[in-house]
Amino acid sequence: MKKYKLAVVGATGLVGRTVLKVLEEKNLPISEYSLFASARSSGKNISFMGKNYIVKELNEHSFDEGFDFAIFSAGSDTSKKYSPIAASKGCIVVDNSSAFRMDSNVPLVVPEVNPEEIKNNHGIIANPNCSTIQAVVALKPLDDKYKIKRIIYSTYQAVSGAGRNGVLDLENGIRNYADNQNYLNTYTSNTNLKNTTYELSKFPHPIFSNCLPHIDVFLENGYTKEEEKMINETRKILKRPDLKITATTVRVPVFNCHSESINVEFEHEFDMNDLVDALKSFPGLVVQDNVKDNLYPLASSVSGKDEVFVGRIRRDDSIPYGVNLWVVADNIRKGAATNAVQIVEKMIML
């Protein structure tokens, strides 16, 4: 079997380090790895695949030595600049940023849903948004079987989706709360909170004890960019450009794993048992749905897993052909790193 060369760009970031972890777990037939990052992170040592790697600074000549594949997890600006350079050298880029997702010449791939699109690449393959990936894994078998008429997304997204600074905001909020509790426990007659403020690193408001209906920037139509991403990416992946979709995306004080309430309206009648069977038989999808035993997907139990989990499956009696789903996945693994590695794995198998 041929041995491949793989570059990981953004290797020191939250997603990049998870990419390395997933690569170790899968142990693909790759003979040579190179790890790249910004000048600020270059020179760092990373233990990977039983070896010590020194992170190299990404530049215009990084791909001159020749790579078969590269996984980019370094942001849109970096991807826009360096992905075309890598592709021009014969390297196929799997890009985790939003830079190319809606480019009609770039396939947007979730391997369980539309693997056939991989072969249509011209050197770049886009990894979808984390919240979109888990949604379409649950929706694909239902669209194939019943044809979806409309989707209503309501998401509850973890702070890890905002990177290290998002996690830091939640950690600082917890510490701030703990400091105030200690103060009040010591001075019970004083009802004023101790003045322990902290600077926000990512969010416009404290995320601890809050739900922020604000992910990414607001657009002129009142939606956020995250909401538009889910709408447009779902249409592209399912090949349903006119599919009616609306979305409200919310950041919640959970460290890891996105949860989604998805309301689906179909064109045709369906049998609930058949619908559940369709979900159970779809690759990468796990049904957890036993309300008698309080069994349904939870962020705390899904974290660290690669599958998408679905539960609270129930008919929506307010419309003729509707169903409600609760969908949970690890946004750093399946929502980013694992999906990218799975795309590389599929290409190796082609």
Secondary structure, DSSP 8 states (H G I E B T S, - for coil): ---EEEEEETTTSHHHHHHHHHHHHH--SEEEEEEEE-TTTTT-EEEETTEEEE-EE--TTTTTT--SEEEE-S-HHHHHHHHHHHHHTT-EEEE-SSSSTT-TTS-B--TTT-GGGGGG-SSEEE---HHHHHHHHHHHHHHHHH-EEEEEEEEEE-GGGG-HHHHHHHHHHHHHHHHHHHHHHH-TT--S--------SS-SS--TT--BS--S-B-TTS-BHHHHHHHHHHHHHHT-TT-EEEEEEEE-S-SS-EEEEEEEEESS---HHHHHHHHHTSTTEEE--BGGGTB---HHHHTT--SEEEEEEEEETTSTTEEEEEEEE-TTIIIIIHHHHHHHHHHHH-
